Amino acid sequence: MSLFAAAPEENHLIEFNAGKCIVEGSWIKPDTRKGKIIMDQGDDQFLHFYWKERGNQAVCEDDFIIFPEEAEFSLVSQCTTGRVYVLKFKTSNDRHFYWMQSTNVDKDQEIADRMNKLISESDNSMNMYSEMDESSSHAEFMRLLSSVENQGTP
């Protein structure tokens, strides 16, 4: 038995080392900070994509809610100087670029496949959005969101 409490282990759907990229015009430059990407089910029961610097006290800089089939994580084949990937949203022109920081290049495609599988196969507890279709109103969407918020209240 240890006298010191061990730090709780965090279990995420996926977690891997990756840095952010900075977009300047038509150029993409690496942000040199050491970071990590995490995908998890948030307190709101939706699938979240997080990026934060590595370290215990780091705060998430990117927090995107991703609905099923709404985004894709893919290799930027035009980049010949690094292992750059883009999180591309299908419902908008939003694109967020990241570069792999692990030394094992062989795992890159496996990580991208796992990310895309998580995005496309969100389980039903995270998929309240499926109750809506393209003709759903703003009021219906707000009703769904308020039901998620009220799940945690007694």
Rosetta blueprint (number, residue, H / E / L):
1 M L
2 S L
3 L L
4 F L
5 A L
6 A L
7 A L
8 P L
9 E L
10 E L
11 N L
12 H L
13 L L
14 I E
15 E E
16 F E
17 N E
18 A E
19 G E
20 K E
21 C E
22 I E
23 V E
24 E E
25 G L
26 S L
27 W E
28 I E
29 K E
30 P E
31 D L
32 T L
33 R L
34 K L
35 G E
36 K E
37 I E
38 I E
39 M E
40 D E
41 Q E
42 G L
43 D L
44 D L
45 Q L
46 F L
47 L E
48 H E
49 F E
50 Y E
51 W E
52 K E
53 E E
54 R L
55 G L
56 N L
57 Q L
58 A L
59 V L
60 C E
61 E E
62 D E
63 D E
64 F E
65 I E
66 I E
67 F L
68 P L
69 E L
70 E L
71 A E
72 E E
73 F E
74 S E
75 L E
76 V L
77 S L
78 Q L
79 C L
80 T L
81 T L
82 G L
83 R L
84 V E
85 Y E
86 V E
87 L E
88 K E
89 F E
90 K L
91 T L
92 S L
93 N L
94 D L
95 R E
96 H E
97 F E
98 Y E
99 W E
100 M E
101 Q L
102 S L
103 T L
104 N L
105 V H
106 D H
107 K H
108 D H
109 Q H
110 E H
111 I H
112 A H
113 D H
114 R H
115 M H
116 N H
117 K H
118 L H
119 I H
120 S H
121 E L
122 S L
123 D L
124 N H
125 S H
126 M H
127 N L
128 M H
129 Y H
130 S H
131 E H
132 M L
133 D L
134 E L
135 S L
136 S L
137 S L
138 H H
139 A H
140 E H
141 F H
142 M H
143 R H
144 L H
145 L H
146 S H
147 S H
148 V H
149 E H
150 N H
151 Q L
152 G L
153 T L
154 P L
